[in-house]
């Protein structure tokens, strides 16, 4: 998402210092250490990739979700139904990142044996950045797919009422001798948390992303916060994908529909993860060879005026990851204030900035 008119400066912090801080926060509220490390790894990875809406900004919200009882620091993850190439999981309203990783690992295990595996999950908290899961699946030389519905924030095409969540989907494609191709996107024109990030950073939104509470187009983030709605990406086409995710994450796996999901940033609707062997129809070497040809054609494509390079999905995030790993994670003033409030409340020292 391209944002304009930034008015604020950022402070930069060490990724490892923030990771340790994040772990301590969750351990302090009763999350087991191994779960706390997993959640911290996920949130820091998102911030490193530049997906700030799903990164450390989420710490106060996840903690609040635990405090209010929307999600649990500890719970039993139950497999309700299982076949050689599928499983249905009840997450017990545990932190969603923990449950989703379990589902991902089960999908990988089954796909390596059966060729294709689907794992559905219900009763779980917010699963975070979907690319976290599909990238890991792709790193196992499997094609990954994940989707989730969420609290209603988005109007169907032609509507002006909150019916769907941002209903993201992600696909990971394994690439020999290179980083996976990773598609990760909300089916809304933008993620709702990115609107909050824009508001905190004093930025406007591009046109055709939100309506105010009267159903009128606007570029002011505050209009969405004050009862407005998000729009589907690409008009009726995005709406169709949004409806698909809604069906897969609710009617298919038994999760709540978006309008029935608990309205909090720590919660989720349902979650579905799929893993597929690229060698299902032909040898892996043939798949890898043809994929390399496709990538070469894309990367060697003549560029439009003003564009220096054609990027593959996920390529920009990989570059941001490497840059932030070297130079640190920038934090906007409002997010920084909320994190320092958490540190004070829990009695944990907040890291020192590096610039």
N, C-alpha and C positions, 0 to 999 in steps of 0.2 A: 504494500500500500504506500502511495506517495503522499506525504503530508507537507504542508507549506506553512510559512509564517512562524517559524520557531522563535520563541521569546525567552527561552530559558537556557541556562548553562548546566552542564552535567559534571558530577564528580566521578572519578574512575577508581575502581577497587579491584584488588587481586581476586581472580576466580577461586583460588584455593582458600583464601581467607573467607570469602562468602560461602563456600561449600561447608567449611567447618562451622560457621555461624548458623547456617541453615540446619545442619545436623543437630546442633545443640538445642535449637528452638524446638524441634519436634521431639527430641528425647525428653526435654523438660516437661512436655505436656503428656508424657506417658506412651509415646510411640516407641516400640522396640528399636534397638540400635540398628539392626539390619534394615528395617523398614525406613528409618530416618535417613540412612545413607543412600538408599534407593531414591527416595523423594528428593533429597538434596542433589544427587547426580542428575536427575531428570530436570529439575528447575535450573540448575547451573548450565546444563547442556543447552536448554532453550535460550537462556540469556546469551550464551556464547555464540549461538547461531543467529543472533539478532532477532529472535522471536520473543521480544520483550514482554508481550502481552501474556505469554505463558511461562515466563521465567520467574525470577525472584520476586516480582511484583505480587505473585500469588501467595507468598508466605503468610502475610497477615490474614488473608481470606481463608486459607486452609486451617490455620490455627483457630480462627473464629468459628469455622464449621465444626471443629472438634469441640470447642467450648459450648456451642449451642446444641450439640448432639445431632447435627445433620449427618456427620460422618464419624467413624469410630477410629481410635488409635490402634485398637486391637480387635480382631474378629476372626472367626473361622471361615476360610474360603471352602465352599462345598461344591463338588462336582455333582450336579443333579441328574445328568443324563450323559451317556458316553457311548460312542461307537468307534471303530478303528480310525475314522476320518472326521469325527466331530465331537464336540462336548458342549454342554451348557453349564455355566458356572453361576452360583449365587455368591456375591462378594460380601454379604453380611454388612453392607454399608461401610466397609473398610475404606481407608484412603484409596482413591481410584487408581493411582499410579501403581500401587502394590498389586492390586488385583489384575490390572491390565497387563502387567509384565508377566504374571503367572499364566494368563490366557495366551499371551504371545509365545511363551516358552512351550506350552502344550501344543499350540498350532504348529510350531517348528518341528517338534518331536514327531507328531503324527504325519506331517507332510513328508518328512524324510522317509517314512515307511510306506505311506499310502499314496503319495503323489499330490494329494489335495487334502487340506484340512480346514474346517471352519469351527471357530470357538465363539460362542455367544455368551455375553455376561449381563446380568441384571443385579440390581441392588449394590451399587458401588458409587464412590465419590468421583470427583473430577479426574479424568484420565490424563490431563495435560496435553502436551504436544504430540499429535499422532505420528509425526515423523520419527519420533523416538523409537516407536515399535516397528514401523515398516522399514526403517533403515537397518535395524538389527536383523530383521528377517532377510533382507537383501544381502547382508553381510554373511549369511549362512547359505548363499547361492540359491535362494528361493525368492519368488515374486511375492510381495506382501501387499495386503489390502487391509485397511482399518477404517471404521466409521463409527460415529456416535451422535446421538441426538442430545439436546440440552434444553434448558429452560427457555420457554417461548420468548423470542425477541424479534422475530422476523415475520413480515407479512407475506402471504402468497402473492404471486404475480397478479397485479390489479387490485390487491387488497390494501387496507390501511390499519390492520389489527394484528397484534402479536399472536401468531398461530404456531410457528415453528421455532426451533432453536437455530443457532448458526449452523448446526448439523454438518460438521467438517468431515472430510474424507481424505485419506492419504494412500498413496501407492508407492512401493519401493521396488525398483528394478535392479537386479544384480548386474554389475559390469565387471568383466575381467580386467585386471590391471588398472583399476580406477575406482573412484567413489561411486556408490550407487546413484542412480537417478531417483530423486525423491520428490514426488508431488504431494503437497500438503496444503490444503486450502479449506476455508469455510465455504459453504455453498451460499452464504450471504455475501453481499458486496464487500463486507469487511467483518472481522470478528468484533463482538461487542466490547471485549476488553481493549481492543485497539482504539475504540472510540474513547474509552476512559483514559488510555494513555495519551491520546491527542488532547483531551481536555486538560490533563495534568501538565502537558508540555506547551499549552497555549497555542495549539495549532488548529487550523480549520481542516475539514475533510473535503476531498474532491466531490464534485456533483454526483448525483444519482446513487448515493449510498444510504441516505436516511431520509425519513419523513418526520415532521414534527407531530405533536399529538392531534393536530387538526387534519393530518394527511397531506400536508404541503411539503414539497421538497425543500431541503435546507442543507447548509454545509457547517452549521454550528453544532459541535459535539453536545453542548448543553441541551439542545432541543431533543436529542435522543434520551438523555438521562431524565428529562422532565416528561416522560411518557410517550416519547416518539417511538418509531419502529425502524428496524433495518430493512433494507430491500435485498432481494435475491441478486446474485451476480448475474450479469448477462440477461436480465429480464426473465422471459418465460423459460429459457434454457436452464438457468440456475435454479429456478423454481422446481423444474422437473427433477434435477439432481437432489434438491433439498427434500422433496417428497420421497424419493427413493431411499435416502438415508433414514428418514423418519420411519418408514415401513420396516427397513432392515433392523433398526435399533430398538423398535418397540414391538410392533405386531409379530415380527419374525422371532425375536429372542425373548419376548415377554417383559421388556423394559417399559417404563411409563411413557406415554406420549408427551411431547414437549410441554403442552399446557398443564400437565399434571406433575411434572418434575418439580422438586423443591427449588424455590427461587433463591439460589445462593451460589456464589462463585466457587464454592467447594463441592458442588453436587453435579450430577450427570444424569442423563436418562439411561439408555442402554448402550452397549458396546459390542461390536462385532469385529473379529480379526480373522483373516484368511491367509493361508500360506500355500503356495503352489510351486511344484517342481518345474523349472523351465524345460527339463528333459521329459516332460509328460508325453509329448507328441514326437519328439525327435532327439537326437543326441545333444548333450549340452554344448559340445564343441560347435555344432552347426548353429545352435542358438547364439552362442557368443560371437561367432563369425559374422552373422547377419546383423546382430545388434551393433557391432563395431562399424559396419557399413552405414547403418542408419545414423549413428552418432557422427561419423565423419561427414556425411552429407549435411547434417544440421550445422555442425561447427564450421564447415567451409562455405556455408551459404552466404551469398552476397548480402550485405547489410543495407538497411534503409538509411536515408539521410539522417545524420546526427547520431547514429548508433555505431559503436566501434566493434561490437562483438555479439554474436548470438550465444546466449547462455542456455544450458540445459536446466530443467527444474532441479532445484536443490544446490546448483553450482554456486550461486551467490551466497547462500547460507554457509556453505563450506568455506568460502573465502572470508566471510565475516568471522566464522569460528576461529580460523587460524589467526586472524588479526587481533581479535579480542583475547585469545589465549596468550598472545605475546604481550599485548599492551594493556589488558584489563577490561573490565565490564563497566560501561558508563551507566550511571543511575541518575534519573531526573530528580529534582528537588522534592516533589510530592511523594514519590516512592521512597526516597531516602528518609523523609520525615516519618513515614509509616513504619519503616523497618527499624528506625531508632526507637520509636515508641514501643515496638515489640521487644527490643533488646532491654529497654528500661523496665518494662512490665515483668519480663521473665528473669531479670537480673543477670543478663548475659552481656558481655562486653561486645560492642559493635566494632568491626574492623576499622583500621585507619585507612584513609584514602591514599592512593599512590600518586594522584594528580588531581 
